[in-house]
């Protein structure tokens, strides 16, 4: 298993300004959700493709979700 970057490490590399606070919070939420999805997927022994099939989604969408690149809808989360 590869080592994962912690959110604090990512955040410490970015300048902190008032205008970026909301963006940082949104990015943090997406990052943390992605980590949770990946952790659970791996715990269940599923590939991204298998999880995507169960979700009615595509493997690239699962990859983006795990990378924190998308904010899923409530329907997707269910």
C-alpha atoms as a printed R data frame, in Angstrom:
   type eleno elety resid chain resno       x      y       z
1  ATOM     1    CA   UNK     A     1   0.000  0.000   0.000
2  ATOM     2    CA   UNK     A     2   1.298  3.459  -0.838
3  ATOM     3    CA   UNK     A     3   1.602  6.188   1.757
4  ATOM     4    CA   UNK     A     4  -1.191  8.765   1.584
5  ATOM     5    CA   UNK     A     5  -0.715 12.496   1.917
6  ATOM     6    CA   UNK     A     6  -2.369 13.952   4.988
7  ATOM     7    CA   UNK     A     7  -4.609 16.987   4.595
8  ATOM     8    CA   UNK     A     8  -2.444 19.075   6.947
9  ATOM     9    CA   UNK     A     9   0.529 18.475   4.632
10 ATOM    10    CA   UNK     A    10  -1.451 19.610   1.598
11 ATOM    11    CA   UNK     A    11  -2.846 22.656   3.393
12 ATOM    12    CA   UNK     A    12   0.549 23.741   4.749
13 ATOM    13    CA   UNK     A    13   1.859 24.083   1.182
14 ATOM    14    CA   UNK     A    14  -0.834 26.609   0.230
15 ATOM    15    CA   UNK     A    15  -0.841 30.276   1.200
16 ATOM    16    CA   UNK     A    16  -3.591 31.228   3.625
17 ATOM    17    CA   UNK     A    17  -5.712 34.253   2.726
18 ATOM    18    CA   UNK     A    18  -9.224 35.262   3.685
19 ATOM    19    CA   UNK     A    19 -10.427 34.862   0.112
20 ATOM    20    CA   UNK     A    20  -9.280 31.242   0.007
21 ATOM    21    CA   UNK     A    21 -10.811 30.020   3.269
22 ATOM    22    CA   UNK     A    22 -13.992 28.668   1.685
23 ATOM    23    CA   UNK     A    23 -12.063 27.016  -1.122
24 ATOM    24    CA   UNK     A    24  -9.758 25.372   1.400
25 ATOM    25    CA   UNK     A    25 -12.710 24.069   3.417
26 ATOM    26    CA   UNK     A    26 -14.395 22.671   0.294
27 ATOM    27    CA   UNK     A    27 -11.150 21.065  -0.873
28 ATOM    28    CA   UNK     A    28 -10.554 19.596   2.579
29 ATOM    29    CA   UNK     A    29 -14.056 18.108   2.659
30 ATOM    30    CA   UNK     A    30 -13.606 16.573  -0.813
31 ATOM    31    CA   UNK     A    31 -10.169 15.216   0.129
32 ATOM    32    CA   UNK     A    32 -11.405 13.654   3.373
33 ATOM    33    CA   UNK     A    33 -14.434 12.127   1.654
34 ATOM    34    CA   UNK     A    34 -12.174 10.643  -1.005
35 ATOM    35    CA   UNK     A    35  -9.969  9.069   1.656
36 ATOM    36    CA   UNK     A    36 -13.026  7.562   3.353
37 ATOM    37    CA   UNK     A    37 -14.368  6.138   0.089
38 ATOM    38    CA   UNK     A    38 -11.010  4.606  -0.807
39 ATOM    39    CA   UNK     A    39 -10.483  3.186   2.693
40 ATOM    40    CA   UNK     A    40 -13.908  1.529   2.699
41 ATOM    41    CA   UNK     A    41 -13.523  0.262  -0.873
42 ATOM    42    CA   UNK     A    42 -10.193 -1.336   0.019
43 ATOM    43    CA   UNK     A    43 -11.588 -2.743   3.269
44 ATOM    44    CA   UNK     A    44 -14.320 -4.455   1.263
45 ATOM    45    CA   UNK     A    45 -11.779 -5.770  -1.235
46 ATOM    46    CA   UNK     A    46 -13.351 -3.973  -4.193
47 ATOM    47    CA   UNK     A    47 -11.641 -2.491  -7.214
48 ATOM    48    CA   UNK     A    48 -12.623  0.958  -8.425
49 ATOM    49    CA   UNK     A    49 -14.398 -0.711 -11.366
50 ATOM    50    CA   UNK     A    50 -16.403 -2.970  -9.040
51 ATOM    51    CA   UNK     A    51 -17.430 -0.046  -6.846
52 ATOM    52    CA   UNK     A    52 -18.364  1.967  -9.935
53 ATOM    53    CA   UNK     A    53 -20.577 -0.859 -11.187
54 ATOM    54    CA   UNK     A    54 -22.359 -1.050  -7.831
55 ATOM    55    CA   UNK     A    55 -22.865  2.727  -7.909
56 ATOM    56    CA   UNK     A    56 -24.024  2.846 -11.522
57 ATOM    57    CA   UNK     A    57 -21.018  5.038 -12.286
58 ATOM    58    CA   UNK     A    58 -17.730  4.738 -14.159
59 ATOM    59    CA   UNK     A    59 -14.296  3.771 -12.853
60 ATOM    60    CA   UNK     A    60 -12.840  7.198 -13.773
61 ATOM    61    CA   UNK     A    61 -15.585  8.872 -11.693
62 ATOM    62    CA   UNK     A    62 -14.631  6.719  -8.683
63 ATOM    63    CA   UNK     A    63 -10.980  7.633  -9.235
64 ATOM    64    CA   UNK     A    64 -11.849 11.364  -9.271
65 ATOM    65    CA   UNK     A    65 -13.985 10.925  -6.155
66 ATOM    66    CA   UNK     A    66 -11.150  9.163  -4.304
67 ATOM    67    CA   UNK     A    67  -8.692 11.842  -5.403
68 ATOM    68    CA   UNK     A    68 -10.940 14.570  -3.991
69 ATOM    69    CA   UNK     A    69 -11.567 15.969  -7.455
70 ATOM    70    CA   UNK     A    70 -15.363 15.939  -7.338
71 ATOM    71    CA   UNK     A    71 -18.092 16.633  -4.832
72 ATOM    72    CA   UNK     A    72 -20.658 13.855  -5.236
73 ATOM    73    CA   UNK     A    73 -24.392 14.332  -5.138
74 ATOM    74    CA   UNK     A    74 -26.407 12.841  -2.292
75 ATOM    75    CA   UNK     A    75 -27.740 10.284  -4.786
76 ATOM    76    CA   UNK     A    76 -24.188  9.162  -5.564
77 ATOM    77    CA   UNK     A    77 -23.360  8.892  -1.868
78 ATOM    78    CA   UNK     A    78 -26.416  6.739  -1.213
